[in-house]
């Protein structure tokens, strides 16, 4: 698409890599204007900027904020700026929560390694789950939402299956799913639909931080009846489907997007 006449924006929380970036590109190709909130080091910005240029080349509106999306003060600042950045008559139609900021310490270690503490759980749950509610609440209060909003968050099979070092993230994923359902229920009068995508094993920067990720990758390949791993683009495709008019009656669900990996 060489441009867009849409007045609809997609806000991607964690959109500089992985599932968030793939989703930003997918939605931009379908005419959505894009806002990305990300947290990247200066050394990584040339690569990030190259990806962002791919989005702007599509002729859509684009804004990025290199701030900590979990920080309440930064969140308030971004929301206030969006009030002036979005042209008159433009609103946020889509919110995608793709924040991967969690602690991967074990619960127990025979080798004397550091184990999960209270603050580790606090940080992980705040970033990967509670922030979805805070952003939703602030955007509602600021009247930035369209009349038909689609909120999408990302979970994983770690919501049910334990893995060493994944306990804090697993707890966050379960919390994220519960919040997504509650948002779907309690914000329904405002036209907000909220769903959670359970992505299959996907090779992202966050996945490669998980202890034993190579073993996880091999197990996923063995289980998947389609004989390949999930890609960020697979997930982005389904996010787009959830933004379409035909998907307006889907809300409060957990949708597997894994090519059948979770079947066995």
N, C-alpha and C positions, 0 to 999 in steps of 0.2 A: 504494500500500500504506500503510495507516494505522498501521503499526508492524511489529515483527518478532519472531518467536520463535526466529530463528536464533541460533546460537552462533558464527557465522562472521564474521570481520572481513576487510576489504580495506584494505591499506596502500598508499596512493598517494604515490609520491615525485614531487613536482612537481605537486600537485593543485589549484592555485589558479587555473589558467587553461588554455585550450587543450584538448588531448586528455586530460590528467589530470583536469581539472575535469569534463569531459563524462562521463568514465568513472566518477568518483566519484558523480555524480548518477544515472547509469544503474544502477550496482550497488546504490545505496541504494534505488532504486525496486523492486529485486528482493529487498529485505530484508537486504542485507549491512550490517553496521555498518561505519563508515568511520573510518580514521585518515589524515589528510593531513599530509604534511611539505612545507612550502613556504618560499620565501624572498621576502618582499615588503616594500616600503618602507611606512613609517607612512602616507604620503599615499595609498597604494593600498588600505589596509586596509578603508575603508568599503565599497568595491565587492566586495572579497574576502569580507568578513563577510556581505554580502547574499547571495552565492552559498551560503555555508555555512549560512545560515538556511534556504535552500530544502531543504538536505539534512536538517537536524534536524527540519524540519516534516513529514518523512516518517515520523517516529516511530522512527528507528533510532538506535543509539548513535553518537556522533560525538566525535572528538578531533582537534585540530589543533596543529601545532608550527611556529611561524615561526622556523625555524633553517636553517642551511646543511646540507643533507643530504649534502654531500660532505665535510664536516669530520668527521674520525674521532672527536673528543671529543664533538661534538654527536650523532653517530650513536649512540655508546655511551650517552649520556644519554637519548635517546629510547627505546632498547631497554630500558634499566633502568626507565624510567617505565611502559612498556607492561606490564611484569611485574606492576605493582600496579594499573594502570588496567583491564586486561581482567578481567572477572568470572571467578570460578572455573568451569572447564569451557569457557571461550571461547578460541578460537585463531585465528590468522591463516590464512585459506584462500587469499587472493589477494594478490599483490604486483604492483603496476604501476609500472614505471620510466618516468617521463616527465620526466626532468631535462633541461632545455635551457639549458646553461651552457657556451658555447663561444666560441672566438675566430674572428672572421671576417675576419682580415687576409689580404691576398693573399700569394702566394709570391714574386711579382716585381712591381715597379712602376717604370715609366718616369718617373713623376711624383715620385719620391722619397718616396713614402708609406712608412710603417712596414710591414715585412713579417714573416712568421711567424718566430718564434724558438723555441728549444727549450722555454722555459717556457710558450709559448702552446700547444704540442702537449701538454705535460704537464697543464696545467689542463684542456684540452678532453677528453682521453682519461680523465683521472681522474673528471671530472664525468659525462660522457655514456656511459661504458662501464664502467670499473673499479668504480665505486660499486655497480653491480648485484651484483657478486660479494661485495663487502664487506658489504652489507646482508644478502644471502642467508646468508653464513657466520655473521654475528652472530645472526641470527634462529634459525638451526639450533642454535647453541651455547647459546642462551637457552631452548630448548625452547618457543618461542612458536608454532611451526607446527602446523597440523592434520595429519592423517594423509594427506590428499590435497590437495596444494598446487598452485596454478596461478600461475606467474610469467609476466608479459607485459612485453615491452620494445618500444620503438618505434624503427624505423629509417626510412629514406627511400630514394628512388631515387638519391640522392647516394652510395649505397654502391657504385655502379658507374659513374654518369655524372658526370664532373667539371663544376664550375662555378666561375668566378673567385671567390676569397675563401672557398671552402667546403672547402678541403683539410683543415684540422684536424678539422672536423666529419665530413667524409667518412671520414677515418681512424678517428675514434671510432665511427662507425656500423658499419664493418666489424669493428672490435674487439668491439663490443657483440654483433653477430651470432655471432661466434666464441665469446664467453663464454656466450651463451644456449644454444648447442648443447652446450658442455661442461658447463654446469649440468644440462642435461637428461640427459646421460650419467652424470655422476659422482654426482649427488644422487638418481638414480632409486631406489636402495634405500630412501630415506626417503619415497617417494611423491610426489616433486616433479616436476611437468611444467613445462617452460619453452619458450615460443614467442616469436617476434618478429613483430610486425606491421609490414609495409612500407606505411605510409600514403601515399595519393596527396597531391598538392599541396593543402594545407589552409591557409586564411588564419588563422593564429594570430599572437600577439605575436612568437614566435620567428621565424616565417617572414618577417615584415615587417622583420626585422633583416638579412636576407640581402641583400647587394649585388645589385642588378638584380632584385629580387623581383617587380616589376611585369611584367617581360619573362617571368620564369618562370611567372607566373600565366597570361599570355596563351598561352604555348606549351602549358601543361597543358590549357587549355580547348580548344585546337585539336586536341590529341591524343586527348582523352577521347571515346569513342564515345557516351557518355551525355550529352554536352554540358553538363556542370557539374563544378564542383570537388568534391572530397571535403570533407565536413564533420566536425567533431569527433564529432558524434553517430553518423555512419557508423562511425567507428573504435570508439567506445564500444560500439556494438551487437555488434561482433565480439569485443571483450574479454569481454563478458558471455557470448557463446556459448562461449568457451573455458573458462568457469568451470562449465559445466553438466556433469552426469554423462555425458552423451552424448559429451563432448569429452575424456574421460579417456585416450583412446588417441592423442591428438595431442600430440606433444612433439618438441622439437628442430627445429622448422620455421620458415621465413620465409614469412609469409602476406601476399600483396598484398591491400590493401583500398583500391582506387582506382577502382572503376567501369570498369576496363579501360584506364586511362590509360597503363599500362606496356606495353600490347600493341603500341604503335607509337611 
